[in-house]
């Protein structure tokens, strides 16, 4: 067993407070020389780190149904297993070696059995915390309070619900400061670091004087609850509120307070987003539940088909005739809304054409 690496801790890095990268030991398929899956899996040291808005993991964690094995597996495939080592002996004992398909499936099932219920409890705690402290449409009393004020109030009134001390006991932290040097050429970049590393103190001080810096804090833990709490805390400190999407009813981080829809795709098959179709679908749902709007839509389609296929109306006059029908139909709809005529009378008029 010498030289075999153990599972790394879950790692989250906050970049200037607003963004984060998360890395975790992940299960990956291995390939044969021709590029085909050869039936084996390997635990990579870290999955790819990608920059996301702070709170991305927390929001996705709240959506998972940990009572279902398939849902649990989807979460693990994306976020890795490093954060489960604190709650699962199987996850803690994972080594960075190859696993067969059978070993891989048994490992996932054992991890789920060992910590699924624990993750449900953690999830319930954060659902309450998010609703009371970060949800734009949270409790009525929270309307004029910022997240920090909301957290303080709930901490004082519901201390057991908001006791997160246990999540900070197995945590290490690294703080870094880096220059913002994206605009530098490669030669300028080399000169910069050569001067910093090898020049005298005065030269080094002079070269960094006019440069802006960015900060990053990296936390490592075998406990996903600790990583979730760090995200939650960071969102409170940065006054970052979230809300439910009007279309899919899932939490998202709105780019502005009045945004109503998220950018999630509708499904794997349909890559249109809630934002692109949400308003239209919401309107259609309202129409479907309104007898008057249903009647108007039915009459509209019927009149459009009848007028545009009419043999008694000249081709170049059909659109103007249809527009005139639309204007009259809208006027009659208003009469129904005012109670001047009944819905049955409107339907009779529409049917008679």
Beta strands, then each sheet from edge to edge (+ up, - down):
strand 1: 10-15
strand 2: 19-23
strand 3: 26-31
strand 4: 37-44
strand 5: 52-53
strand 6: 98-100
strand 7: 172-179
strand 8: 213-221
strand 9: 243-244
strand 10: 251-252
sheet 1: 5+ 2- 1+ 8- 7+
sheet 2: 3+ 4- 6+
sheet 3: 9+ 10-
end
